[in-house]
Amino acid sequence: MITPDLSTRLARAKFRAWHRGTREADYMIGGFFDAYHEGWDEAQLVWFEKLLDEEDVDIMSWALGTAEAPPEFHGEQFTALRKLDYVRI
């Protein structure tokens, strides 16, 4: 099995981030991708790909602080996600 190269994975992640199903989730998750993806290494992209597998309502509640995120999402990227300073409305 051939692993997609980084640029293909980033393009796929961008599409998934901006096509979540609700405008609010698109702005939050897609905006986060746009603001931070350029400097991501393999581990950071893997983290984001795992986040994309989660339900929008869960991601949004974690980012807003109304629910506790699973420990595997905690860390520097999660802290950036919670800032919400990348959401441009």
HUHUMO-V232172 format. One record per pair of residues at least 12 apart in sequence whose ideal C-beta (glycine too) atoms are under 7 Angstrom apart, sorted by the first residue. I is the first residue (numbers start at 1). GAP is how many residues later the second one is. D is the distance in Angstrom with one decimal. If there is no record, write none. Layout:
I/GAP/D  I/GAP/D
This chain:
9/36/6.1  10/27/6.1  10/35/6.9  13/20/6.4  13/32/6.8  13/35/5.8  13/36/6.1  13/39/6.5  14/19/5.7  16/36/4.8  17/12/4.7  17/13/4.4  17/16/4.0  17/35/6.6  18/12/3.7  20/36/5.1  21/35/6.4  22/34/6.4  24/36/6.9  25/31/4.0  25/35/6.3  27/60/5.2  27/62/6.5  28/32/6.0  28/35/6.2  28/59/5.9  29/30/6.3  31/55/4.5  31/56/4.9  31/57/6.3  32/49/5.6  32/54/5.6  35/51/3.6  36/44/6.0  44/33/6.1  47/30/5.5  51/22/6.5  63/18/5.2  63/19/5.5  63/21/6.4  65/17/6.7
